[in-house]
């Protein structure tokens, strides 16, 4: 017997395969970034969504195929084919969630997943319970197995690579879904091409109260769209929650940084305050003991600063302190400490080779501070 295809259902089967592929890639990314119980839930949900998507694509493709005889499907065998699809999907998602995917594991995974998908396909064909049985062309049958394995390997490799992709994720995932969808559809219709139905064949499932094709079509389409839709919506909400959590974590980190800055630094000059200075001196003493070097602690203040405050006001005095701190800080090294105790009192801690080095640094600071200050009052 010669079968015909409904072009609209063939196109719909391709769309289902692409949607299932996109869901699988999205779930793989979610699974790789979670741990513990949450990861197990994503694995179970992802396997169900991906497995049902691949299975429904197969049965939409079967519904697109018309024979000149009544056709039905055995319920038990149909459910077995669904279990094979879900099992293969669960293994695939688990595999791409591993930290590494070496080539031997990729090849073994591709073979097992490909055979799982092929098992789903041919169990679905067996659900028709044709009498006499379907005659499969060995060449096309082997080609369908090879396509399933190659498609599975490509899907695993793409999913593993995309899970760490940070830029243009949606675009790359969409392109990858198109490639994977075409590969899955190619495997199905190659398997269909391998099937030969002898003249006079009958579908045993029709006479054994099997599933009618119309009811199967409604069940497959509604269940598939609902499952994949729920999976994608859950993934979208998860992405939004992760984004909000990330923003909250960044805000908290910035707030903590500001609190730490306020606790350990002078609010006017942003120099280390007395608390941080004490810690720096303790660290310097400990390092000097271990590494056997010398350091100097220099105290300095501004002569006549009180008169400036009284004559020009505290606002200008504060600006002068900021200018002085910036000018002196520019003369020091990154590892030196320049702290403000309060008012016009400052302390400098720095490493020296000889005692005379401290005098050299002091002279440089005095010369710099002696230069005129131009302050916009």
C-alpha positions in Angstrom: 0.0 0.0 0.0 1.1 3.5 -0.7 0.6 6.2 1.9 0.2 10.0 1.4 1.1 12.9 3.6 -0.8 16.0 4.8 1.5 18.9 4.1 0.0 21.0 6.8 0.6 18.4 9.5 4.2 17.8 8.2 4.9 21.5 8.7 3.2 21.4 12.1 5.4 18.4 13.1 8.5 20.4 12.2 7.3 23.3 14.3 6.7 21.0 17.3 10.2 19.5 16.9 11.7 23.0 16.8 9.7 24.1 19.9 10.7 20.9 21.7 14.3 21.5 20.8 14.2 25.1 22.1 12.6 23.9 25.3 15.3 21.2 25.7 18.1 23.7 25.2 16.5 26.1 27.7 16.0 23.4 30.3 19.7 22.3 29.8 20.8 25.8 30.7 18.6 25.9 33.8 19.7 22.5 34.9 23.4 23.3 34.6 23.0 26.4 36.8 21.2 24.7 39.7 22.0 22.1 42.4 20.3 19.7 44.8 16.6 19.3 44.8 16.0 22.2 42.4 18.2 20.5 39.8 16.2 17.3 40.2 13.0 19.1 39.6 14.3 20.8 36.5 15.6 17.5 35.3 12.2 15.8 35.8 10.3 18.7 34.3 12.7 19.1 31.4 12.7 15.4 30.6 8.9 15.4 30.6 8.7 18.5 28.4 11.4 17.4 26.0 10.3 13.8 25.8 6.7 14.7 25.2 7.7 17.2 22.6 9.8 14.6 20.6 7.1 12.0 21.1 4.3 14.3 19.9 6.3 15.4 16.9 6.5 11.7 16.0 2.7 11.2 16.3 1.9 14.4 14.5 4.1 13.0 11.7 2.2 9.7 12.0 -1.1 11.6 11.8 0.2 13.3 8.7 0.6 9.9 7.1 -2.6 8.5 5.5 -3.1 4.9 4.5 -6.2 3.7 2.4 -7.4 1.7 5.4 -8.6 2.7 8.9 -5.8 3.3 11.3 -5.6 3.2 15.1 -2.9 2.9 17.8 -2.6 0.5 20.7 -2.7 2.5 24.0 -0.1 0.4 25.9 2.5 0.4 23.1 1.9 4.1 22.6 2.6 4.8 26.2 5.8 2.6 26.0 7.0 4.8 23.2 6.3 7.9 25.3 8.3 6.4 28.2 11.3 5.7 25.8 11.2 9.3 24.6 11.1 10.7 28.2 13.9 8.3 29.3 16.1 9.4 26.4 15.4 13.0 27.2 16.2 12.6 30.9 19.5 11.0 30.0 20.4 13.7 27.5 19.6 16.5 30.0 21.6 14.8 32.8 24.5 14.3 30.4 24.8 18.0 29.3 24.5 19.2 32.9 27.8 17.5 33.8 30.8 19.9 34.3 32.6 18.2 31.4 31.6 16.3 28.2 34.6 14.5 26.8 34.4 13.0 23.4 34.0 9.3 24.5 31.1 10.3 26.8 29.6 12.4 24.0 29.7 9.5 21.5 28.3 7.0 24.0 25.6 9.5 24.9 24.7 10.1 21.3 24.4 6.3 20.6 22.2 5.8 23.7 20.0 8.8 23.1 19.7 8.1 19.3 18.7 4.5 19.9 16.2 5.7 22.5 14.6 8.1 20.0 14.6 5.4 17.4 13.0 3.0 19.9 10.3 5.6 20.5 9.7 5.9 16.8 9.5 2.2 16.0 7.4 1.4 19.1 5.0 4.1 17.8 4.9 2.3 14.5 4.4 -1.0 16.2 1.4 0.5 18.1 -0.5 0.3 14.8 -0.3 -3.5 15.1 -0.3 -4.0 11.4 -1.2 -7.5 10.1 0.9 -8.7 8.4 3.7 -6.8 10.1 5.4 -3.7 8.6 8.3 -4.6 6.2 11.2 -2.3 6.8 13.8 -1.6 4.1 17.2 -2.5 5.7 19.0 0.5 4.0 16.4 3.1 5.0 16.1 1.5 8.5 19.9 1.8 9.0 19.9 5.3 7.7 17.2 6.3 10.2 19.3 4.9 13.1 22.4 6.8 11.9 20.4 10.0 11.6 19.0 9.6 15.1 22.5 9.0 16.5 24.1 11.9 14.6 21.2 14.2 15.5 21.4 13.2 19.2 25.2 13.8 19.2 24.7 17.3 17.6 21.9 18.1 20.1 24.1 17.1 23.1 27.1 19.0 21.8 25.0 22.2 21.1 23.2 22.0 24.4 26.5 21.6 26.3 28.1 24.5 24.5 25.1 26.9 24.7 24.7 26.5 28.5 27.8 28.6 29.2 27.1 31.1 26.4 26.6 34.6 27.7 26.0 36.7 24.6 23.1 36.5 22.1 21.9 33.4 23.9 18.3 33.6 22.5 19.5 34.0 18.9 21.9 31.1 19.1 19.4 28.9 20.9 16.9 29.6 18.2 19.3 28.7 15.4 20.3 25.6 17.3 16.6 24.6 17.8 16.0 24.9 14.1 19.0 22.6 13.3 17.9 20.1 15.9 14.3 20.2 14.8 15.2 19.5 11.2 17.4 16.6 12.4 14.6 15.1 14.5 12.1 15.4 11.6 14.7 14.0 9.2 15.0 10.9 11.4 11.3 10.4 11.6 10.5 10.7 7.9 13.5 8.5 7.0 12.1 5.9 9.3 8.7 6.3 7.6 10.4 5.9 4.2 11.8 2.6 5.5 8.3 1.2 6.2 6.5 -0.8 3.5 2.9 -1.9 4.0 2.0 -5.0 2.0 -1.2 -5.1 0.0 -4.1 -6.3 2.0 -2.7 -5.2 5.4 -5.1 -4.3 8.2 -4.5 -2.2 11.3 -5.0 -4.5 14.2 -5.3 -1.7 16.7 -8.6 -0.6 15.1 -10.2 -3.9 15.9 -8.7 -4.0 19.4 -10.3 -0.8 20.6 -7.2 1.2 20.0 -6.9 5.0 20.0 -8.8 6.6 17.1 -6.6 9.0 15.1 -8.9 11.9 15.7 -8.8 11.6 19.4 -5.1 11.0 19.3 -4.6 14.1 17.3 -6.5 16.3 19.8 -4.7 14.6 22.8 -1.2 15.1 21.2 -1.7 18.7 20.1 -3.4 19.9 23.3 -1.1 18.1 25.7 2.1 19.0 23.8 1.3 22.7 23.5 0.2 22.9 27.1 3.3 21.1 28.4 5.8 23.0 26.3 4.1 26.2 27.1 4.1 25.6 30.8 7.8 24.6 30.6 8.7 27.8 28.7 6.7 30.0 31.0 8.3 28.4 34.1 11.7 29.0 32.5 10.8 32.6 31.8 9.7 33.2 35.4 12.9 31.5 36.6 15.0 33.8 34.4 13.2 36.9 35.8 13.7 35.7 39.4 17.3 35.1 38.7 17.7 38.5 37.2 15.9 40.2 40.2 18.0 38.1 42.6 21.2 39.1 40.8 20.2 42.8 40.9 19.3 42.5 44.6 22.6 40.8 45.3 24.5 43.5 43.5 22.6 46.2 45.4 23.4 44.5 48.7 27.1 44.2 47.7 27.2 47.9 46.8 25.5 48.8 50.1 27.9 46.7 52.1 30.8 48.2 50.3 29.5 51.7 51.1 29.0 50.8 54.7 32.5 49.4 54.9 33.9 52.5 53.2 32.1 54.7 55.7 33.2 52.7 58.7 36.9 52.7 57.8 37.4 56.0 55.9 37.2 59.7 56.7 34.0 61.0 55.2 35.6 64.3 54.1 38.9 63.2 52.5 38.1 59.5 52.0 41.4 58.7 53.6 41.7 55.8 56.1 40.4 56.8 59.5 41.8 56.1 62.9 40.3 52.5 63.0 41.8 51.5 59.6 45.1 53.2 60.5 45.4 51.1 63.6 44.9 47.9 61.6 47.4 49.1 58.9 50.0 49.8 61.6 49.5 46.3 63.2 49.8 44.7 59.7 53.0 46.6 59.0 54.5 45.7 62.3 53.8 42.0 61.7 55.2 42.2 58.1 58.3 44.0 59.3 59.0 41.2 61.8 58.6 38.5 59.2 60.5 40.2 56.4 62.9 42.1 58.5 62.4 45.6 57.1 62.0 49.1 58.6 59.1 51.5 58.4 58.3 55.0 59.5 55.3 56.5 61.1 55.0 60.3 60.5 52.5 62.6 62.2 51.8 66.0 60.5 49.3 68.8 60.9 48.7 72.2 59.2 50.1 75.2 61.0 47.6 78.1 61.1 44.7 76.0 60.0 42.5 77.2 62.8 43.0 80.8 61.7 41.9 79.9 58.2 38.8 78.3 59.5 38.0 81.3 61.7 38.7 83.8 58.9 37.1 82.1 55.9 34.7 79.6 57.4 34.7 75.8 57.8 33.5 75.2 54.2 36.7 76.6 52.8 38.7 74.9 55.5 37.2 71.5 54.4 38.2 72.2 50.8 41.7 73.0 51.9 41.9 69.7 53.7 40.7 67.8 50.6 43.3 69.6 48.5 46.1 68.9 51.0 45.2 65.2 51.2 45.1 64.8 47.4 48.4 66.6 47.0 50.2 64.5 49.7 48.6 61.2 48.6 50.0 61.8 45.1 53.5 61.7 46.5 53.1 58.3 48.2 53.2 54.7 46.9 50.2 52.5 46.6 51.4 50.3 49.6 51.9 53.4 51.8 49.1 54.5 54.3 48.0 58.1 54.5 45.3 58.5 57.2 43.4 61.4 58.8 42.9 61.4 62.5 40.6 64.4 62.6 40.8 68.1 62.1 44.1 68.9 60.4 45.9 65.9 61.9 47.3 63.3 59.5 49.5 60.2 59.9 51.7 58.6 57.2 53.0 55.0 57.4 55.6 53.9 54.8 58.5 51.4 54.4 62.1 52.8 54.4 65.5 51.4 53.7 67.4 53.8 55.9 66.3 56.3 58.6 67.3 59.1 56.3 64.6 58.1 53.9 62.0 59.4 56.2 63.5 62.8 56.2 63.6 62.8 52.4 59.9 62.0 52.3 59.1 64.7 54.8 61.0 67.3 52.8 59.1 66.3 49.7 55.8 66.6 51.5 56.7 70.0 53.0 57.8 71.3 49.6 54.6 70.2 48.0 52.3 71.6 50.7 54.3 74.9 50.6 53.1 75.5 47.0 50.1 77.9 46.8 46.5 76.4 46.9 43.9 77.9 44.6 40.5 77.1 46.1 37.2 78.2 44.6 35.3 79.4 47.6 
